[in-house]
């Protein structure tokens, strides 16, 4: 070991006094060459840096292939954080997306189709392989078929139809990896927020329901969300830390000579349309900046109760997508000279499904000749997903009230023994 690496080893040893010498040496060997600059940090800076390193890098050895299944409906930062933690435990992460038919039998039909959920899971930067899972609960035979040694899941209990632990066979076989479930956000919470929007929509647009058989304007008053559940949804906010943002961040910047592409928008409720346009935007250059409007700007553009997800939630979602290099938070609605110069933007792109106001936000890029429109193949929007909830509101209300009570019970009675990776 050269003098620089030896210096780094002693520095890490000074900071991580509670770690075993073997773990320190393993950490130093893996990171000293790439991160030799930590010897110049203050103790506080080094503590922060080392806290971001995956625990598996100086803890137990990673498994070769790990299987992680889920519905991945209305994919959010909780899903992505689960995938991030699962990836820390393995070299190759295989993700099973449960078929709609199996989900419907277990807990009611999902909002998104199989194709849409597959597209989102495949776009995640921590996912290596994606497969369709025919059954709701995974089996040892299934993970063997995909050459996976272990299965992963959060620390919340998943029960079979007869009330048994769905993952007990894996635990008995010592083929189970468990990580901490992300608090503060869930598909159930997002559905609750969307349901709050639908009541207002139904009063404003009764004509939408004149041809509906599931929901009629005359029974709007009877469509009630359980009061305890909805209060929990309103109060249950995701509490992000700078550590979480760093965990999601790519920690990269453009290289000299890179063609820098910029695209902006709301990116509220990530969907297949977003994934398609982000992929196409990335293909137009070397480094992709994604600008995200703040909550107030979106509300001015779309009105009602938009955005459904707050700025923090939307930023984390985008950082999890493999086509995105960096996210700029709270960008101006109208692309200006300062934005273009500060980030050295070579090309500003826009999807054909973006929602404009009277004021053209791309007036300057068009004038400078650095504007290009991306033709949207998939024209899905957040409004379309809202309409799916609206048209089946009774069904989703019943499902929401039931699942929200289970979530409240889990977080109130859960004994937190599993640390987040």
C-alpha positions as CSV (number, residue, x, y, z in Angstrom):
1,X,0.0,0.0,0.0
2,X,1.5,3.4,-1.0
3,X,2.0,6.3,1.3
4,X,-1.3,8.1,0.2
5,X,-3.4,5.0,0.8
6,X,-1.7,4.3,4.1
7,X,-2.5,7.9,5.2
8,X,-6.1,7.3,4.1
9,X,-6.3,4.1,6.2
10,X,-5.1,5.8,9.3
11,X,-7.6,8.6,8.7
12,X,-10.5,6.2,8.4
13,X,-9.3,4.4,11.5
14,X,-9.4,7.7,13.4
15,X,-13.0,8.3,12.3
16,X,-14.4,4.9,12.6
17,X,-13.0,3.9,16.0
18,X,-16.0,1.6,16.7
19,X,-15.4,-0.5,13.5
20,X,-13.5,-3.7,13.5
21,X,-10.0,-3.4,12.0
22,X,-10.8,-6.0,9.3
23,X,-13.8,-3.9,8.2
24,X,-11.7,-0.7,8.2
25,X,-9.0,-2.4,6.0
26,X,-11.7,-3.7,3.6
27,X,-13.2,-0.2,3.3
28,X,-9.8,1.5,2.9
29,X,-8.8,-1.0,0.2
30,X,-12.0,-0.4,-1.8
31,X,-12.2,3.3,-1.4
32,X,-8.8,4.8,-0.7
33,X,-7.6,4.9,-4.3
34,X,-10.8,6.4,-5.6
35,X,-11.5,8.7,-2.6
36,X,-7.9,9.5,-1.4
37,X,-9.0,13.1,-1.2
38,X,-10.8,12.4,2.1
39,X,-7.5,12.8,3.9
40,X,-7.8,16.5,3.3
41,X,-11.3,16.7,4.8
42,X,-12.2,18.0,8.2
43,X,-13.5,15.3,10.6
44,X,-17.1,16.6,10.1
45,X,-16.8,16.4,6.3
46,X,-15.3,12.9,6.5
47,X,-18.0,11.7,8.9
48,X,-20.6,12.9,6.4
49,X,-18.8,11.3,3.4
50,X,-18.4,7.9,5.2
51,X,-22.0,7.9,6.3
52,X,-23.0,7.8,2.6
53,X,-21.1,4.6,1.8
54,X,-23.2,1.5,1.5
55,X,-23.2,-0.6,4.7
56,X,-22.6,-3.7,2.6
57,X,-19.3,-2.3,1.5
58,X,-17.8,-2.9,4.9
59,X,-20.5,-5.3,6.3
60,X,-21.7,-8.7,5.0
61,X,-20.8,-9.8,1.5
62,X,-23.2,-9.0,-1.3
63,X,-25.1,-11.8,-2.9
64,X,-24.6,-12.4,-6.6
65,X,-28.3,-12.2,-7.7
66,X,-31.1,-10.9,-5.6
67,X,-34.8,-11.1,-6.4
68,X,-37.3,-8.3,-5.4
69,X,-40.9,-8.3,-6.4
70,X,-43.7,-5.8,-6.2
71,X,-46.7,-4.2,-7.8
72,X,-44.9,-0.9,-8.5
73,X,-48.2,0.9,-9.1
74,X,-48.0,4.7,-9.2
75,X,-44.2,4.4,-8.6
76,X,-42.8,6.8,-6.0
77,X,-39.7,7.5,-4.0
78,X,-40.6,4.8,-1.4
79,X,-40.5,2.2,-4.2
80,X,-37.2,3.6,-5.5
81,X,-35.7,3.7,-2.1
82,X,-36.6,0.0,-1.6
83,X,-34.9,-0.8,-5.0
84,X,-31.9,1.3,-3.9
85,X,-31.5,-0.6,-0.6
86,X,-32.0,-4.0,-2.4
87,X,-29.3,-3.1,-4.9
88,X,-26.9,-2.4,-2.0
89,X,-27.3,-6.0,-1.0
90,X,-26.4,-7.6,-4.4
91,X,-24.4,-7.4,-7.5
92,X,-27.4,-8.0,-9.8
93,X,-30.9,-7.0,-8.9
94,X,-33.7,-8.9,-10.6
95,X,-37.1,-7.2,-10.2
96,X,-40.4,-9.1,-10.6
97,X,-43.4,-7.0,-11.6
98,X,-46.6,-8.7,-10.5
99,X,-49.2,-9.2,-13.2
100,X,-52.4,-7.2,-12.9
101,X,-54.5,-10.3,-12.7
102,X,-52.6,-11.6,-9.6
103,X,-52.8,-8.1,-8.0
104,X,-56.6,-7.9,-8.6
105,X,-57.2,-11.3,-6.9
106,X,-55.0,-10.3,-3.9
107,X,-56.1,-6.7,-3.2
108,X,-58.0,-5.2,-6.2
109,X,-56.9,-4.1,-9.6
110,X,-53.9,-1.7,-10.0
111,X,-54.3,1.8,-11.5
112,X,-51.5,1.3,-14.0
113,X,-51.3,-1.5,-16.6
114,X,-48.6,-4.2,-16.8
115,X,-46.8,-2.4,-19.6
116,X,-46.8,0.9,-17.7
117,X,-45.5,-0.6,-14.5
118,X,-42.8,-2.6,-16.4
119,X,-41.6,0.6,-18.1
120,X,-41.2,2.4,-14.8
121,X,-39.4,-0.5,-13.1
122,X,-37.1,-0.9,-16.1
123,X,-36.2,2.8,-16.1
124,X,-34.9,2.7,-12.5
125,X,-31.1,3.0,-12.3
126,X,-30.8,0.4,-9.6
127,X,-32.6,-2.3,-11.5
128,X,-30.5,-4.7,-13.6
129,X,-33.2,-7.1,-14.9
130,X,-37.0,-7.0,-15.0
131,X,-39.4,-10.0,-15.3
132,X,-43.1,-10.5,-15.1
133,X,-44.3,-12.4,-12.0
134,X,-47.4,-14.5,-12.6
135,X,-48.3,-15.0,-8.9
136,X,-48.8,-12.4,-6.2
137,X,-46.4,-14.0,-3.7
138,X,-42.9,-15.2,-4.9
139,X,-41.8,-18.8,-4.5
140,X,-38.5,-20.5,-4.1
141,X,-39.0,-22.2,-7.5
142,X,-39.5,-18.8,-9.1
143,X,-36.3,-17.2,-7.8
144,X,-34.4,-20.4,-8.7
145,X,-35.7,-20.1,-12.2
146,X,-34.0,-16.6,-12.4
147,X,-30.8,-18.0,-10.7
148,X,-31.3,-15.8,-7.6
149,X,-29.9,-17.0,-4.3
150,X,-32.1,-14.7,-2.1
151,X,-35.3,-12.7,-2.1
152,X,-35.6,-9.2,-0.6
153,X,-38.4,-7.3,1.0
154,X,-39.1,-4.5,3.5
155,X,-39.6,-5.1,7.2
156,X,-43.4,-5.0,6.9
157,X,-45.1,-8.3,7.1
158,X,-46.7,-9.6,4.0
159,X,-49.5,-12.2,4.6
160,X,-50.9,-14.8,2.4
161,X,-54.7,-15.3,2.0
162,X,-54.7,-17.7,5.0
163,X,-52.9,-15.2,7.2
164,X,-49.4,-16.7,7.1
165,X,-46.1,-14.9,6.4
166,X,-45.6,-15.0,2.7
167,X,-41.8,-15.0,3.0
168,X,-41.5,-17.7,5.7
169,X,-40.3,-20.3,3.3
170,X,-37.4,-18.0,2.3
171,X,-36.6,-17.2,6.0
172,X,-36.6,-20.9,6.9
173,X,-34.2,-21.6,4.0
174,X,-32.0,-18.6,5.0
175,X,-32.6,-17.0,1.6
176,X,-34.2,-13.8,2.8
177,X,-32.7,-10.2,2.9
178,X,-34.7,-7.6,4.8
179,X,-34.4,-3.8,4.6
180,X,-36.3,-0.9,6.2
181,X,-39.6,0.2,4.7
182,X,-39.6,3.9,3.7
183,X,-42.0,5.9,5.9
184,X,-44.0,8.9,4.8
185,X,-45.1,7.8,1.3
186,X,-47.0,4.9,-0.2
187,X,-49.2,4.2,-3.2
188,X,-52.1,4.2,-0.7
189,X,-51.2,7.8,0.3
190,X,-51.0,8.9,-3.3
191,X,-54.4,7.4,-4.1
192,X,-55.8,9.3,-1.1
193,X,-54.5,12.6,-2.5
194,X,-56.0,11.8,-5.9
195,X,-59.3,10.9,-4.3
196,X,-59.3,14.3,-2.5
197,X,-59.0,15.9,-6.0
198,X,-61.8,13.8,-7.5
199,X,-64.7,15.1,-5.4
200,X,-64.0,18.6,-6.5
201,X,-63.7,17.4,-10.1
202,X,-67.0,15.6,-9.9
203,X,-68.8,18.7,-8.7
204,X,-67.3,20.8,-11.4
205,X,-67.8,18.3,-14.2
206,X,-71.0,16.4,-13.5
207,X,-71.3,15.8,-17.2
208,X,-68.4,13.4,-17.0
209,X,-70.6,11.0,-14.9
210,X,-73.7,11.1,-17.0
211,X,-72.5,8.1,-19.0
212,X,-70.9,6.4,-16.0
213,X,-72.5,3.4,-14.4
214,X,-70.1,3.1,-11.5
215,X,-70.5,6.7,-10.1
216,X,-73.4,9.0,-10.6
217,X,-73.7,12.7,-9.8
218,X,-76.7,12.0,-7.5
219,X,-74.6,10.0,-5.0
220,X,-71.5,12.2,-4.7
221,X,-72.4,13.0,-1.1
222,X,-72.3,9.3,-0.2
223,X,-68.7,8.9,-1.4
224,X,-66.8,9.4,1.8
225,X,-63.2,8.8,2.7
226,X,-62.7,7.4,6.2
227,X,-61.9,10.5,8.4
228,X,-59.1,8.8,10.3
229,X,-57.5,7.6,7.1
230,X,-57.7,10.9,5.4
231,X,-56.3,12.8,8.4
232,X,-53.4,10.4,8.3
233,X,-52.8,11.0,4.6
234,X,-52.8,14.8,5.1
235,X,-50.5,14.6,8.1
236,X,-48.2,11.8,6.8
237,X,-45.5,13.8,4.9
238,X,-42.3,12.3,3.8
239,X,-39.4,13.8,5.8
240,X,-36.4,13.8,3.5
241,X,-32.9,14.5,4.6
242,X,-29.8,15.6,2.8
243,X,-28.5,12.1,3.2
244,X,-31.5,10.7,1.3
245,X,-30.9,13.2,-1.6
246,X,-27.2,12.2,-1.7
247,X,-28.2,8.5,-1.8
248,X,-30.3,9.1,-4.8
249,X,-28.0,11.6,-6.5
250,X,-25.6,10.6,-9.3
251,X,-23.0,13.0,-7.9
252,X,-21.7,13.9,-11.3
253,X,-21.3,16.9,-13.5
254,X,-20.8,17.4,-17.3
255,X,-17.4,16.7,-18.7
256,X,-15.5,19.0,-21.0
257,X,-16.9,18.7,-24.5
258,X,-20.2,17.1,-23.4
259,X,-23.4,18.2,-25.2
260,X,-25.7,19.4,-22.5
261,X,-29.4,18.9,-22.9
262,X,-32.1,20.5,-20.7
263,X,-35.8,19.5,-20.3
264,X,-38.2,20.8,-17.7
265,X,-41.7,20.2,-16.4
266,X,-43.9,19.2,-13.4
267,X,-43.2,15.5,-13.5
268,X,-46.1,14.9,-11.2
269,X,-46.9,11.2,-10.8
270,X,-44.2,9.5,-12.8
271,X,-45.5,7.6,-15.7
272,X,-44.6,5.9,-19.0
273,X,-44.9,9.1,-21.0
274,X,-42.2,10.7,-18.7
275,X,-39.9,7.8,-19.1
276,X,-40.2,7.9,-22.9
277,X,-39.5,11.6,-23.2
278,X,-36.6,11.5,-20.8
279,X,-35.0,8.6,-22.7
280,X,-35.3,10.5,-26.0
281,X,-34.0,13.7,-24.4
282,X,-30.9,11.8,-23.1
283,X,-30.3,10.4,-26.6
284,X,-29.9,13.9,-28.0
285,X,-26.8,14.6,-25.9
286,X,-24.2,13.5,-23.3
287,X,-25.6,15.0,-20.1
288,X,-29.2,15.6,-19.3
289,X,-30.4,18.2,-16.8
290,X,-34.0,18.0,-15.8
291,X,-35.6,21.2,-14.4
292,X,-38.5,20.7,-12.0
293,X,-41.1,23.4,-11.3
294,X,-41.9,24.3,-7.7
295,X,-45.3,23.6,-6.2
296,X,-46.6,27.2,-6.6
297,X,-45.7,27.3,-10.3
298,X,-47.5,24.0,-11.1
299,X,-50.6,25.1,-9.2
300,X,-50.7,28.4,-11.2
301,X,-50.5,26.3,-14.4
302,X,-52.9,23.5,-13.6
303,X,-55.0,24.8,-10.7
304,X,-57.2,22.5,-8.6
305,X,-55.1,20.6,-6.0
306,X,-52.0,20.1,-8.2
307,X,-49.3,19.1,-7.8
308,X,-50.2,15.7,-6.2
309,X,-46.6,15.1,-5.2
310,X,-44.5,17.9,-3.6
311,X,-41.2,19.1,-5.0
312,X,-39.0,16.8,-2.8
313,X,-41.0,13.7,-3.9
314,X,-40.8,14.6,-7.5
315,X,-37.0,15.3,-7.4
316,X,-36.3,11.9,-5.8
317,X,-38.4,10.2,-8.4
318,X,-36.4,11.8,-11.2
319,X,-33.0,11.1,-9.6
320,X,-33.9,7.4,-9.6
321,X,-34.4,7.3,-13.4
322,X,-31.3,6.1,-15.3
323,X,-31.6,8.6,-18.1
324,X,-31.4,11.6,-15.8
325,X,-27.9,12.9,-14.9
326,X,-28.9,15.8,-12.7
327,X,-32.0,17.6,-11.4
328,X,-32.4,21.4,-11.1
329,X,-35.0,22.2,-8.4
330,X,-37.5,25.1,-8.6
331,X,-36.6,26.3,-12.1
332,X,-38.3,29.3,-13.6
333,X,-41.3,28.5,-15.8
334,X,-39.8,30.6,-18.6
335,X,-36.3,29.4,-19.7
336,X,-34.1,32.5,-19.3
337,X,-30.6,33.6,-20.2
338,X,-29.3,33.0,-16.6
339,X,-30.4,29.4,-16.7
340,X,-28.8,28.7,-20.1
341,X,-25.5,30.4,-19.2
342,X,-25.2,29.0,-15.7
343,X,-25.6,25.4,-16.8
344,X,-24.0,25.8,-20.2
345,X,-27.1,24.4,-22.0
346,X,-26.6,23.4,-25.6
347,X,-30.1,22.2,-26.3
348,X,-33.5,22.8,-24.7
349,X,-36.1,20.1,-25.5
350,X,-39.8,19.9,-24.9
351,X,-42.2,16.9,-25.1
352,X,-45.3,17.4,-27.4
353,X,-47.6,16.5,-24.4
354,X,-46.4,19.3,-22.2
355,X,-49.1,21.8,-20.9
356,X,-48.5,25.4,-21.9
357,X,-49.9,28.7,-20.7
358,X,-50.5,31.8,-22.8
359,X,-46.9,32.7,-22.3
360,X,-44.4,30.5,-24.3
361,X,-41.8,29.3,-21.8
362,X,-39.4,28.4,-24.7
363,X,-39.4,31.8,-26.4
364,X,-35.6,32.4,-25.8
365,X,-34.3,29.0,-26.7
366,X,-36.3,29.2,-30.0
367,X,-34.8,32.6,-30.7
368,X,-31.3,31.3,-30.0
369,X,-31.9,28.3,-32.2
370,X,-31.3,25.8,-29.4
371,X,-34.8,24.4,-29.1
372,X,-36.1,21.0,-30.2
373,X,-39.5,19.3,-29.7
374,X,-39.6,15.6,-28.9
375,X,-42.5,13.7,-30.4
376,X,-44.3,11.8,-27.7
377,X,-45.0,8.2,-28.6
378,X,-46.8,7.5,-25.4
379,X,-49.1,10.5,-24.6
380,X,-50.0,9.5,-21.1
381,X,-50.5,12.3,-18.6
382,X,-51.1,12.6,-14.9
383,X,-54.7,13.9,-15.8
384,X,-55.4,10.5,-17.4
385,X,-54.4,8.7,-14.3
386,X,-56.7,10.9,-12.3
387,X,-59.5,10.1,-14.6
388,X,-58.9,6.4,-14.0
389,X,-59.5,7.1,-10.3
390,X,-62.5,9.3,-11.0
391,X,-64.2,6.7,-13.2
392,X,-63.9,4.0,-10.5
393,X,-64.0,6.2,-7.4
394,X,-66.2,3.9,-5.3
395,X,-63.9,0.9,-5.9
396,X,-60.8,2.9,-5.0
397,X,-62.4,4.5,-1.9
398,X,-63.2,1.1,-0.5
399,X,-59.6,-0.1,-1.2
400,X,-58.0,3.1,0.1
401,X,-59.9,3.0,3.4
402,X,-59.1,-0.6,4.0
403,X,-55.4,-0.4,3.2
404,X,-54.8,3.0,4.9
405,X,-56.0,1.5,8.2
406,X,-53.5,-1.3,7.8
407,X,-50.7,1.2,7.2
408,X,-51.6,3.2,10.2
409,X,-51.6,0.1,12.4
410,X,-48.2,-0.9,11.0
411,X,-46.4,2.3,11.7
412,X,-48.1,2.8,15.1
413,X,-47.1,-0.7,16.3
414,X,-44.0,-1.5,14.4
415,X,-40.8,-2.2,16.4
416,X,-38.1,-0.6,14.4
417,X,-35.2,-3.0,14.5
418,X,-34.1,-2.8,10.8
419,X,-31.7,0.1,10.0
420,X,-32.0,1.7,6.5
421,X,-29.2,0.8,4.2
